[in-house]
């Protein structure tokens, strides 16, 4: 039996996926739109970007593990 990981890049994909999820969560917690003197459109864009980072990171980690 092979005791090693079959894909050597699996830990890297999982690590980057988790990192993207943490960055997205940190962005939402930090609320950078509260410190900008921008419009509502800018605020919605930043929220969408943070949620997209969480989604992409979760998908990357899931794809790397399967």
Secondary structure, DSSP 8 states (H G I E B T S, - for coil): ---S-SSTTHHHHHHHHHHHHHHHHHHHHHTGGGG----HHHHHHHHHHHHHHHHHHHHHHHHHH-
